């Protein structure tokens, strides 16, 4: 396994952990907004809450994996 692939794999694992933390924090903030919002706005926030978590997790995994890949390639080469 090349250093870049190993770095990307480690980055994906780290990104998953950070993404889960970010999604939980985002959902906690949206839960507060949902409690304070009107019924119409609460429905909108609920839709955003449902979609935002997976997006945050996926983008964080990709971002951290790319950073780890580049770092591993630079350090190896």
PDB file with one MODEL, atoms N, CA, C and O in Angstrom:
MODEL        1
ATOM      1  N   UNK A   1       0.845  -1.169   0.000  1.00  0.00           N
ATOM      2  CA  UNK A   1       0.000   0.000   0.000  1.00  0.00           C
ATOM      3  C   UNK A   1       0.897   1.241   0.000  1.00  0.00           C
ATOM      4  O   UNK A   1       1.812   1.352   0.816  1.00  0.00           O
ATOM      5  N   UNK A   2       0.634   2.152  -0.901  1.00  0.00           N
ATOM      6  CA  UNK A   2       1.454   3.355  -0.993  1.00  0.00           C
ATOM      7  C   UNK A   2       1.166   4.280   0.187  1.00  0.00           C
ATOM      8  O   UNK A   2       0.106   4.191   0.808  1.00  0.00           O
ATOM      9  N   UNK A   3       2.110   5.165   0.493  1.00  0.00           N
ATOM     10  CA  UNK A   3       1.889   6.090   1.615  1.00  0.00           C
ATOM     11  C   UNK A   3       0.650   6.973   1.409  1.00  0.00           C
ATOM     12  O   UNK A   3      -0.053   7.289   2.368  1.00  0.00           O
ATOM     13  N   UNK A   4       0.386   7.368   0.159  1.00  0.00           N
ATOM     14  CA  UNK A   4      -0.781   8.199  -0.110  1.00  0.00           C
ATOM     15  C   UNK A   4      -2.085   7.491   0.199  1.00  0.00           C
ATOM     16  O   UNK A   4      -3.000   8.081   0.773  1.00  0.00           O
ATOM     17  N   UNK A   5      -2.167   6.214  -0.187  1.00  0.00           N
ATOM     18  CA  UNK A   5      -3.387   5.450   0.100  1.00  0.00           C
ATOM     19  C   UNK A   5      -3.554   5.211   1.594  1.00  0.00           C
ATOM     20  O   UNK A   5      -4.664   5.291   2.119  1.00  0.00           O
ATOM     21  N   UNK A   6      -2.466   4.922   2.269  1.00  0.00           N
ATOM     22  CA  UNK A   6      -2.531   4.743   3.714  1.00  0.00           C
ATOM     23  C   UNK A   6      -2.967   6.041   4.392  1.00  0.00           C
ATOM     24  O   UNK A   6      -3.791   6.028   5.306  1.00  0.00           O
ATOM     25  N   UNK A   7      -2.409   7.149   3.939  1.00  0.00           N
ATOM     26  CA  UNK A   7      -2.802   8.447   4.490  1.00  0.00           C
ATOM     27  C   UNK A   7      -4.269   8.757   4.234  1.00  0.00           C
ATOM     28  O   UNK A   7      -4.964   9.268   5.112  1.00  0.00           O
ATOM     29  N   UNK A   8      -4.737   8.449   3.036  1.00  0.00           N
ATOM     30  CA  UNK A   8      -6.144   8.689   2.713  1.00  0.00           C
ATOM     31  C   UNK A   8      -7.058   7.817   3.566  1.00  0.00           C
ATOM     32  O   UNK A   8      -8.112   8.272   4.009  1.00  0.00           O
ATOM     33  N   UNK A   9      -6.665   6.571   3.799  1.00  0.00           N
ATOM     34  CA  UNK A   9      -7.479   5.686   4.627  1.00  0.00           C
ATOM     35  C   UNK A   9      -7.535   6.180   6.072  1.00  0.00           C
ATOM     36  O   UNK A   9      -8.602   6.207   6.683  1.00  0.00           O
ATOM     37  N   UNK A  10      -6.386   6.569   6.609  1.00  0.00           N
ATOM     38  CA  UNK A  10      -6.374   7.126   7.970  1.00  0.00           C
ATOM     39  C   UNK A  10      -7.168   8.431   8.030  1.00  0.00           C
ATOM     40  O   UNK A  10      -7.865   8.697   9.009  1.00  0.00           O
ATOM     41  N   UNK A  11      -7.056   9.227   6.992  1.00  0.00           N
ATOM     42  CA  UNK A  11      -7.812  10.478   6.935  1.00  0.00           C
ATOM     43  C   UNK A  11      -9.312  10.249   6.878  1.00  0.00           C
ATOM     44  O   UNK A  11     -10.086  11.004   7.466  1.00  0.00           O
ATOM     45  N   UNK A  12      -9.718   9.204   6.167  1.00  0.00           N
ATOM     46  CA  UNK A  12     -11.152   8.899   6.092  1.00  0.00           C
ATOM     47  C   UNK A  12     -11.690   8.501   7.461  1.00  0.00           C
ATOM     48  O   UNK A  12     -12.798   8.886   7.836  1.00  0.00           O
ATOM     49  N   UNK A  13     -10.905   7.732   8.201  1.00  0.00           N
ATOM     50  CA  UNK A  13     -11.339   7.331   9.551  1.00  0.00           C
ATOM     51  C   UNK A  13     -11.418   8.559  10.466  1.00  0.00           C
ATOM     52  O   UNK A  13     -12.391   8.741  11.198  1.00  0.00           O
ATOM     53  N   UNK A  14     -10.379   9.395  10.408  1.00  0.00           N
ATOM     54  CA  UNK A  14     -10.387  10.611  11.225  1.00  0.00           C
ATOM     55  C   UNK A  14     -11.520  11.541  10.797  1.00  0.00           C
ATOM     56  O   UNK A  14     -12.180  12.146  11.642  1.00  0.00           O
ATOM     57  N   UNK A  15     -11.745  11.655   9.497  1.00  0.00           N
ATOM     58  CA  UNK A  15     -12.820  12.500   8.988  1.00  0.00           C
ATOM     59  C   UNK A  15     -14.193  12.018   9.406  1.00  0.00           C
ATOM     60  O   UNK A  15     -15.087  12.824   9.661  1.00  0.00           O
ATOM     61  N   UNK A  16     -14.365  10.709   9.478  1.00  0.00           N
ATOM     62  CA  UNK A  16     -15.653  10.167   9.923  1.00  0.00           C
ATOM     63  C   UNK A  16     -15.926  10.564  11.369  1.00  0.00           C
ATOM     64  O   UNK A  16     -17.040  10.951  11.720  1.00  0.00           O
ATOM     65  N   UNK A  17     -14.902  10.463  12.191  1.00  0.00           N
ATOM     66  CA  UNK A  17     -15.072  10.857  13.598  1.00  0.00           C
ATOM     67  C   UNK A  17     -15.377  12.331  13.746  1.00  0.00           C
ATOM     68  O   UNK A  17     -16.287  12.712  14.483  1.00  0.00           O
ATOM     69  N   UNK A  18     -14.624  13.159  13.053  1.00  0.00           N
ATOM     70  CA  UNK A  18     -14.868  14.600  13.121  1.00  0.00           C
ATOM     71  C   UNK A  18     -16.206  14.976  12.490  1.00  0.00           C
ATOM     72  O   UNK A  18     -16.893  15.878  12.968  1.00  0.00           O
ATOM     73  N   UNK A  19     -16.567  14.289  11.428  1.00  0.00           N
ATOM     74  CA  UNK A  19     -17.854  14.553  10.782  1.00  0.00           C
ATOM     75  C   UNK A  19     -19.023  14.232  11.686  1.00  0.00           C
ATOM     76  O   UNK A  19     -20.009  14.968  11.721  1.00  0.00           O
ATOM     77  N   UNK A  20     -18.917  13.131  12.421  1.00  0.00           N
ATOM     78  CA  UNK A  20     -19.977  12.781  13.372  1.00  0.00           C
ATOM     79  C   UNK A  20     -20.110  13.837  14.462  1.00  0.00           C
ATOM     80  O   UNK A  20     -21.221  14.217  14.831  1.00  0.00           O
ATOM     81  N   UNK A  21     -18.982  14.310  14.975  1.00  0.00           N
ATOM     82  CA  UNK A  21     -19.034  15.371  15.983  1.00  0.00           C
ATOM     83  C   UNK A  21     -19.658  16.642  15.415  1.00  0.00           C
ATOM     84  O   UNK A  21     -20.479  17.282  16.072  1.00  0.00           O
ATOM     85  N   UNK A  22     -19.269  17.003  14.200  1.00  0.00           N
ATOM     86  CA  UNK A  22     -19.823  18.197  13.562  1.00  0.00           C
ATOM     87  C   UNK A  22     -21.315  18.078  13.301  1.00  0.00           C
ATOM     88  O   UNK A  22     -22.065  19.035  13.492  1.00  0.00           O
ATOM     89  N   UNK A  23     -21.739  16.902  12.866  1.00  0.00           N
ATOM     90  CA  UNK A  23     -23.165  16.691  12.599  1.00  0.00           C
ATOM     91  C   UNK A  23     -23.972  16.764  13.887  1.00  0.00           C
ATOM     92  O   UNK A  23     -25.069  17.323  13.901  1.00  0.00           O
ATOM     93  N   UNK A  24     -23.442  16.207  14.963  1.00  0.00           N
ATOM     94  CA  UNK A  24     -24.150  16.280  16.246  1.00  0.00           C
ATOM     95  C   UNK A  24     -24.267  17.714  16.719  1.00  0.00           C
ATOM     96  O   UNK A  24     -25.319  18.115  17.217  1.00  0.00           O
ATOM     97  N   UNK A  25     -23.202  18.500  16.574  1.00  0.00           N
ATOM     98  CA  UNK A  25     -23.243  19.900  16.991  1.00  0.00           C
ATOM     99  C   UNK A  25     -24.234  20.698  16.142  1.00  0.00           C
ATOM    100  O   UNK A  25     -24.995  21.513  16.662  1.00  0.00           O
ATOM    101  N   UNK A  26     -24.216  20.456  14.853  1.00  0.00           N
ATOM    102  CA  UNK A  26     -25.148  21.144  13.958  1.00  0.00           C
ATOM    103  C   UNK A  26     -26.590  20.790  14.292  1.00  0.00           C
ATOM    104  O   UNK A  26     -27.454  21.665  14.341  1.00  0.00           O
ATOM    105  N   UNK A  27     -26.847  19.511  14.519  1.00  0.00           N
ATOM    106  CA  UNK A  27     -28.202  19.075  14.855  1.00  0.00           C
ATOM    107  C   UNK A  27     -28.662  19.639  16.195  1.00  0.00           C
ATOM    108  O   UNK A  27     -29.842  19.950  16.354  1.00  0.00           O
ATOM    109  N   UNK A  28     -27.766  19.776  17.148  1.00  0.00           N
ATOM    110  CA  UNK A  28     -28.133  20.361  18.434  1.00  0.00           C
ATOM    111  C   UNK A  28     -28.553  21.820  18.256  1.00  0.00           C
ATOM    112  O   UNK A  28     -29.532  22.263  18.857  1.00  0.00           O
ATOM    113  N   UNK A  29     -27.821  22.559  17.437  1.00  0.00           N
ATOM    114  CA  UNK A  29     -28.194  23.947  17.163  1.00  0.00           C
ATOM    115  C   UNK A  29     -29.513  24.045  16.428  1.00  0.00           C
ATOM    116  O   UNK A  29     -30.328  24.918  16.727  1.00  0.00           O
ATOM    117  N   UNK A  30     -29.731  23.165  15.475  1.00  0.00           N
ATOM    118  CA  UNK A  30     -30.995  23.180  14.734  1.00  0.00           C
ATOM    119  C   UNK A  30     -32.168  22.760  15.614  1.00  0.00           C
ATOM    120  O   UNK A  30     -33.276  23.271  15.453  1.00  0.00           O
ATOM    121  N   UNK A  31     -31.934  21.833  16.544  1.00  0.00           N
ATOM    122  CA  UNK A  31     -33.003  21.450  17.473  1.00  0.00           C
ATOM    123  C   UNK A  31     -33.471  22.651  18.288  1.00  0.00           C
ATOM    124  O   UNK A  31     -34.668  22.824  18.519  1.00  0.00           O
ATOM    125  N   UNK A  32     -32.537  23.467  18.716  1.00  0.00           N
ATOM    126  CA  UNK A  32     -32.887  24.679  19.467  1.00  0.00           C
ATOM    127  C   UNK A  32     -33.700  25.619  18.600  1.00  0.00           C
ATOM    128  O   UNK A  32     -34.691  26.186  19.062  1.00  0.00           O
ATOM    129  N   UNK A  33     -33.298  25.795  17.350  1.00  0.00           N
ATOM    130  CA  UNK A  33     -34.045  26.668  16.442  1.00  0.00           C
ATOM    131  C   UNK A  33     -35.448  26.126  16.175  1.00  0.00           C
ATOM    132  O   UNK A  33     -36.403  26.895  16.066  1.00  0.00           O
ATOM    133  N   UNK A  34     -35.570  24.814  16.071  1.00  0.00           N
ATOM    134  CA  UNK A  34     -36.878  24.197  15.819  1.00  0.00           C
ATOM    135  C   UNK A  34     -37.815  24.454  16.992  1.00  0.00           C
ATOM    136  O   UNK A  34     -38.994  24.747  16.793  1.00  0.00           O
ATOM    137  N   UNK A  35     -37.298  24.347  18.217  1.00  0.00           N
ATOM    138  CA  UNK A  35     -38.136  24.582  19.400  1.00  0.00           C
ATOM    139  C   UNK A  35     -38.661  26.010  19.449  1.00  0.00           C
ATOM    140  O   UNK A  35     -39.783  26.240  19.899  1.00  0.00           O
ATOM    141  N   UNK A  36     -37.858  26.983  18.987  1.00  0.00           N
ATOM    142  CA  UNK A  36     -38.237  28.392  19.075  1.00  0.00           C
ATOM    143  C   UNK A  36     -39.001  28.884  17.846  1.00  0.00           C
ATOM    144  O   UNK A  36     -39.546  29.988  17.877  1.00  0.00           O
ATOM    145  N   UNK A  37     -39.056  28.119  16.788  1.00  0.00           N
ATOM    146  CA  UNK A  37     -39.617  28.583  15.517  1.00  0.00           C
ATOM    147  C   UNK A  37     -41.130  28.373  15.453  1.00  0.00           C
ATOM    148  O   UNK A  37     -41.711  27.602  16.216  1.00  0.00           O
ATOM    149  N   UNK A  38     -41.737  29.089  14.513  1.00  0.00           N
ATOM    150  CA  UNK A  38     -43.155  28.873  14.232  1.00  0.00           C
ATOM    151  C   UNK A  38     -43.317  27.506  13.571  1.00  0.00           C
ATOM    152  O   UNK A  38     -42.337  26.940  13.086  1.00  0.00           O
ATOM    153  N   UNK A  39     -44.543  26.964  13.542  1.00  0.00           N
ATOM    154  CA  UNK A  39     -44.722  25.634  12.940  1.00  0.00           C
ATOM    155  C   UNK A  39     -44.251  25.558  11.480  1.00  0.00           C
ATOM    156  O   UNK A  39     -43.698  24.540  11.065  1.00  0.00           O
ATOM    157  N   UNK A  40     -44.465  26.616  10.708  1.00  0.00           N
ATOM    158  CA  UNK A  40     -44.024  26.605   9.308  1.00  0.00           C
ATOM    159  C   UNK A  40     -42.501  26.587   9.210  1.00  0.00           C
ATOM    160  O   UNK A  40     -41.927  25.823   8.434  1.00  0.00           O
ATOM    161  N   UNK A  41     -41.857  27.435  10.005  1.00  0.00           N
ATOM    162  CA  UNK A  41     -40.395  27.459   9.999  1.00  0.00           C
ATOM    163  C   UNK A  41     -39.807  26.177  10.583  1.00  0.00           C
ATOM    164  O   UNK A  41     -38.744  25.726  10.156  1.00  0.00           O
ATOM    165  N   UNK A  42     -40.495  25.599  11.551  1.00  0.00           N
ATOM    166  CA  UNK A  42     -40.005  24.368  12.156  1.00  0.00           C
ATOM    167  C   UNK A  42     -39.940  23.246  11.123  1.00  0.00           C
ATOM    168  O   UNK A  42     -39.027  22.422  11.157  1.00  0.00           O
ATOM    169  N   UNK A  43     -40.911  23.210  10.201  1.00  0.00           N
ATOM    170  CA  UNK A  43     -40.870  22.190   9.146  1.00  0.00           C
ATOM    171  C   UNK A  43     -39.654  22.385   8.250  1.00  0.00           C
ATOM    172  O   UNK A  43     -39.014  21.417   7.838  1.00  0.00           O
ATOM    173  N   UNK A  44     -39.337  23.648   7.950  1.00  0.00           N
ATOM    174  CA  UNK A  44     -38.157  23.920   7.111  1.00  0.00           C
ATOM    175  C   UNK A  44     -36.880  23.503   7.834  1.00  0.00           C
ATOM    176  O   UNK A  44     -36.009  22.863   7.244  1.00  0.00           O
ATOM    177  N   UNK A  45     -36.772  23.862   9.100  1.00  0.00           N
ATOM    178  CA  UNK A  45     -35.590  23.489   9.872  1.00  0.00           C
ATOM    179  C   UNK A  45     -35.465  21.979   9.997  1.00  0.00           C
ATOM    180  O   UNK A  45     -34.357  21.444   9.989  1.00  0.00           O
ATOM    181  N   UNK A  46     -36.589  21.290  10.112  1.00  0.00           N
ATOM    182  CA  UNK A  46     -36.560  19.832  10.214  1.00  0.00           C
ATOM    183  C   UNK A  46     -35.995  19.212   8.943  1.00  0.00           C
ATOM    184  O   UNK A  46     -35.224  18.255   9.002  1.00  0.00           O
ATOM    185  N   UNK A  47     -36.384  19.764   7.787  1.00  0.00           N
ATOM    186  CA  UNK A  47     -35.843  19.271   6.517  1.00  0.00           C
ATOM    187  C   UNK A  47     -34.338  19.513   6.443  1.00  0.00           C
ATOM    188  O   UNK A  47     -33.579  18.633   6.035  1.00  0.00           O
ATOM    189  N   UNK A  48     -33.918  20.701   6.837  1.00  0.00           N
ATOM    190  CA  UNK A  48     -32.489  21.029   6.835  1.00  0.00           C
ATOM    191  C   UNK A  48     -31.749  20.109   7.794  1.00  0.00           C
ATOM    192  O   UNK A  48     -30.661  19.625   7.480  1.00  0.00           O
ATOM    193  N   UNK A  49     -32.336  19.865   8.967  1.00  0.00           N
ATOM    194  CA  UNK A  49     -31.698  19.000   9.965  1.00  0.00           C
ATOM    195  C   UNK A  49     -31.509  17.591   9.415  1.00  0.00           C
ATOM    196  O   UNK A  49     -30.462  16.977   9.618  1.00  0.00           O
ATOM    197  N   UNK A  50     -32.509  17.087   8.731  1.00  0.00           N
ATOM    198  CA  UNK A  50     -32.434  15.725   8.206  1.00  0.00           C
ATOM    199  C   UNK A  50     -31.348  15.594   7.134  1.00  0.00           C
ATOM    200  O   UNK A  50     -30.683  14.562   7.054  1.00  0.00           O
ATOM    201  N   UNK A  51     -31.166  16.615   6.323  1.00  0.00           N
ATOM    202  CA  UNK A  51     -30.205  16.545   5.218  1.00  0.00           C
ATOM    203  C   UNK A  51     -28.791  16.979   5.610  1.00  0.00           C
ATOM    204  O   UNK A  51     -27.817  16.514   5.019  1.00  0.00           O
ATOM    205  N   UNK A  52     -28.674  17.857   6.591  1.00  0.00           N
ATOM    206  CA  UNK A  52     -27.376  18.458   6.900  1.00  0.00           C
ATOM    207  C   UNK A  52     -26.391  17.467   7.513  1.00  0.00           C
ATOM    208  O   UNK A  52     -25.202  17.519   7.197  1.00  0.00           O
ATOM    209  N   UNK A  53     -26.845  16.581   8.368  1.00  0.00           N
ATOM    210  CA  UNK A  53     -25.935  15.655   9.039  1.00  0.00           C
ATOM    211  C   UNK A  53     -25.117  14.807   8.081  1.00  0.00           C
ATOM    212  O   UNK A  53     -23.889  14.799   8.168  1.00  0.00           O
ATOM    213  N   UNK A  54     -25.772  14.087   7.162  1.00  0.00           N
ATOM    214  CA  UNK A  54     -24.992  13.273   6.219  1.00  0.00           C
ATOM    215  C   UNK A  54     -24.074  14.099   5.316  1.00  0.00           C
ATOM    216  O   UNK A  54     -22.992  13.643   4.947  1.00  0.00           O
ATOM    217  N   UNK A  55     -24.498  15.296   4.964  1.00  0.00           N
ATOM    218  CA  UNK A  55     -23.655  16.153   4.119  1.00  0.00           C
ATOM    219  C   UNK A  55     -22.404  16.562   4.885  1.00  0.00           C
ATOM    220  O   UNK A  55     -21.302  16.525   4.337  1.00  0.00           O
ATOM    221  N   UNK A  56     -22.565  16.950   6.140  1.00  0.00           N
ATOM    222  CA  UNK A  56     -21.413  17.339   6.962  1.00  0.00           C
ATOM    223  C   UNK A  56     -20.447  16.168   7.115  1.00  0.00           C
ATOM    224  O   UNK A  56     -19.234  16.343   6.997  1.00  0.00           O
ATOM    225  N   UNK A  57     -20.972  14.995   7.373  1.00  0.00           N
ATOM    226  CA  UNK A  57     -20.114  13.814   7.556  1.00  0.00           C
ATOM    227  C   UNK A  57     -19.356  13.492   6.267  1.00  0.00           C
ATOM    228  O   UNK A  57     -18.146  13.268   6.297  1.00  0.00           O
ATOM    229  N   UNK A  58     -20.059  13.468   5.146  1.00  0.00           N
ATOM    230  CA  UNK A  58     -19.416  13.112   3.869  1.00  0.00           C
ATOM    231  C   UNK A  58     -18.347  14.118   3.465  1.00  0.00           C
ATOM    232  O   UNK A  58     -17.255  13.729   3.052  1.00  0.00           O
ATOM    233  N   UNK A  59     -18.649  15.400   3.581  1.00  0.00           N
ATOM    234  CA  UNK A  59     -17.658  16.400   3.169  1.00  0.00           C
ATOM    235  C   UNK A  59     -16.453  16.398   4.096  1.00  0.00           C
ATOM    236  O   UNK A  59     -15.328  16.605   3.641  1.00  0.00           O
ATOM    237  N   UNK A  60     -16.665  16.168   5.382  1.00  0.00           N
ATOM    238  CA  UNK A  60     -15.535  16.118   6.308  1.00  0.00           C
ATOM    239  C   UNK A  60     -14.641  14.922   6.019  1.00  0.00           C
ATOM    240  O   UNK A  60     -13.416  15.035   6.074  1.00  0.00           O
ATOM    241  N   UNK A  61     -15.242  13.778   5.711  1.00  0.00           N
ATOM    242  CA  UNK A  61     -14.446  12.593   5.367  1.00  0.00           C
ATOM    243  C   UNK A  61     -13.564  12.894   4.159  1.00  0.00           C
ATOM    244  O   UNK A  61     -12.369  12.597   4.174  1.00  0.00           O
ATOM    245  N   UNK A  62     -14.139  13.477   3.126  1.00  0.00           N
ATOM    246  CA  UNK A  62     -13.377  13.766   1.905  1.00  0.00           C
ATOM    247  C   UNK A  62     -12.289  14.792   2.182  1.00  0.00           C
ATOM    248  O   UNK A  62     -11.150  14.618   1.749  1.00  0.00           O
ATOM    249  N   UNK A  63     -12.626  15.857   2.896  1.00  0.00           N
ATOM    250  CA  UNK A  63     -11.634  16.904   3.166  1.00  0.00           C
ATOM    251  C   UNK A  63     -10.435  16.368   3.945  1.00  0.00           C
ATOM    252  O   UNK A  63      -9.289  16.617   3.570  1.00  0.00           O
ATOM    253  N   UNK A  64     -10.689  15.644   5.013  1.00  0.00           N
ATOM    254  CA  UNK A  64      -9.593  15.142   5.843  1.00  0.00           C
ATOM    255  C   UNK A  64      -8.809  14.063   5.102  1.00  0.00           C
ATOM    256  O   UNK A  64      -7.588  13.988   5.244  1.00  0.00           O
ATOM    257  N   UNK A  65      -9.482  13.231   4.320  1.00  0.00           N
ATOM    258  CA  UNK A  65      -8.779  12.200   3.549  1.00  0.00           C
ATOM    259  C   UNK A  65      -7.829  12.832   2.541  1.00  0.00           C
ATOM    260  O   UNK A  65      -6.708  12.357   2.363  1.00  0.00           O
ATOM    261  N   UNK A  66      -8.265  13.892   1.885  1.00  0.00           N
ATOM    262  CA  UNK A  66      -7.394  14.574   0.914  1.00  0.00           C
ATOM    263  C   UNK A  66      -6.195  15.197   1.621  1.00  0.00           C
ATOM    264  O   UNK A  66      -5.072  15.103   1.127  1.00  0.00           O
ATOM    265  N   UNK A  67      -6.415  15.826   2.758  1.00  0.00           N
ATOM    266  CA  UNK A  67      -5.308  16.435   3.501  1.00  0.00           C
ATOM    267  C   UNK A  67      -4.305  15.370   3.939  1.00  0.00           C
ATOM    268  O   UNK A  67      -3.097  15.564   3.805  1.00  0.00           O
ATOM    269  N   UNK A  68      -4.797  14.249   4.459  1.00  0.00           N
ATOM    270  CA  UNK A  68      -3.896  13.171   4.877  1.00  0.00           C
ATOM    271  C   UNK A  68      -3.167  12.571   3.683  1.00  0.00           C
ATOM    272  O   UNK A  68      -1.990  12.229   3.793  1.00  0.00           O
ATOM    273  N   UNK A  69      -3.835  12.437   2.555  1.00  0.00           N
ATOM    274  CA  UNK A  69      -3.202  11.896   1.343  1.00  0.00           C
ATOM    275  C   UNK A  69      -2.038  12.804   0.925  1.00  0.00           C
ATOM    276  O   UNK A  69      -0.925  12.333   0.693  1.00  0.00           O
ATOM    277  N   UNK A  70      -2.311  14.100   0.835  1.00  0.00           N
ATOM    278  CA  UNK A  70      -1.267  15.035   0.407  1.00  0.00           C
ATOM    279  C   UNK A  70      -0.110  15.042   1.416  1.00  0.00           C
ATOM    280  O   UNK A  70       1.058  15.039   1.027  1.00  0.00           O
ATOM    281  N   UNK A  71      -0.437  15.050   2.692  1.00  0.00           N
ATOM    282  CA  UNK A  71       0.612  15.061   3.711  1.00  0.00           C
ATOM    283  C   UNK A  71       1.461  13.793   3.622  1.00  0.00           C
ATOM    284  O   UNK A  71       2.686  13.863   3.727  1.00  0.00           O
ATOM    285  N   UNK A  72       0.831  12.652   3.432  1.00  0.00           N
ATOM    286  CA  UNK A  72       1.596  11.395   3.329  1.00  0.00           C
ATOM    287  C   UNK A  72       2.482  11.391   2.091  1.00  0.00           C
ATOM    288  O   UNK A  72       3.625  10.938   2.153  1.00  0.00           O
ATOM    289  N   UNK A  73       1.983  11.879   0.989  1.00  0.00           N
ATOM    290  CA  UNK A  73       2.792  11.944  -0.233  1.00  0.00           C
ATOM    291  C   UNK A  73       3.963  12.906  -0.086  1.00  0.00           C
ATOM    292  O   UNK A  73       5.068  12.611  -0.540  1.00  0.00           O
ATOM    293  N   UNK A  74       3.734  14.033   0.534  1.00  0.00           N
ATOM    294  CA  UNK A  74       4.814  15.015   0.723  1.00  0.00           C
ATOM    295  C   UNK A  74       5.873  14.467   1.663  1.00  0.00           C
ATOM    296  O   UNK A  74       7.070  14.591   1.404  1.00  0.00           O
ATOM    297  N   UNK A  75       5.423  13.856   2.767  1.00  0.00           N
ATOM    298  CA  UNK A  75       6.393  13.316   3.722  1.00  0.00           C
ATOM    299  C   UNK A  75       7.140  12.121   3.172  1.00  0.00           C
ATOM    300  O   UNK A  75       8.304  11.914   3.515  1.00  0.00           O
ATOM    301  N   UNK A  76       6.502  11.331   2.329  1.00  0.00           N
ATOM    302  CA  UNK A  76       7.154  10.151   1.756  1.00  0.00           C
ATOM    303  C   UNK A  76       8.104  10.517   0.625  1.00  0.00           C
ATOM    304  O   UNK A  76       9.090   9.823   0.379  1.00  0.00           O
ATOM    305  N   UNK A  77       7.801  11.601  -0.050  1.00  0.00           N
ATOM    306  CA  UNK A  77       8.597  11.940  -1.241  1.00  0.00           C
ATOM    307  C   UNK A  77       9.530  13.044  -0.954  1.00  0.00           C
ATOM    308  O   UNK A  77      10.279  13.464  -1.836  1.00  0.00           O
TER     309      UNK A  77
ENDMDL
END
